[in-house]
Amino acid sequence: MAERVLTPEQHHVLREHGTERRGSSPLNQEKRAGTFRCAGCGEPLFSSETKYESGTGWPSFYAPLDNAVETTADTSYGMTRTEVHCAKCGGHLGHVFPDGPRPTGERYCMNGVAMEFEPRD
């Protein structure tokens, strides 16, 4: 598989574990049915059915697609958080927190620039 060409912002987030500016992603307003895919490799990550308005300024989901993401401990910035990355290419997507809605109680707080949206036909 050929490496995708990333924008500088996508590269910063996906490959250097950066964070996009709060409220900057057009995916915050995305309400159509479809699939959110990794901008680094195209792998399906989240269904629009699990997206919700968290009020944080980043696209948020209560569950990923099966086997789509992996997590690791992130101890940067003097705190411990759970980092979420693409299971296929390892790209940094964001973090997951235990303050989400039912049914999972989890909030996958994702960088919109790390994803692409594919509307359902």
Secondary structure, 3 states (H helix, E strand, C coil): CCCCCCCHHHHHHHHHCCCCCCCCCHHHHCCCCEEEEECCCCCEEEEHHHEECCCCCCCEECCCCCCCEEEEEECHHHCCEEEEEECCCCCEEEEEECCCCCCCCCEEEECHHHEEEEECC
